Amino acid sequence: MRANAQDIAVPTGAERSTVAPTPKRVCRKVVATGSIMPKTICLTQDDWHDMNAKTQANADEALRHRGTGMCDINCTPGS
């Protein structure tokens, strides 16, 4: 059965404005440790911010435990 032009719902101006815009993705080339080939990763700006915050928190944690022999995950004390 074919639809007539009158049967097709077209969003009005009010309905269009309720649709949230898709966040813009930002792509970066990242070179993993031990590799020389960059890999392109695309995330939203909020996702990049979260990733940077987690990376900084991990680095801070590692520096706090440096030389103390305290390890939380998969490490041998004193190494």
VENSULFEN-V466470 format. One line per field, one symbol per residue. burial: b if it has 16 or more other ideal C-beta (glycine too) atoms within 10 Angstrom, else e. A space follows every 10 residues. Layout:
burial: ???
This chain:
burial: eeeeeeeeee eeeeeeeeee eeeeeeeeee eeeeeeeeee eeeeeeeeee eeeeeeeeee eeeeeeeeee eeeeeeeee
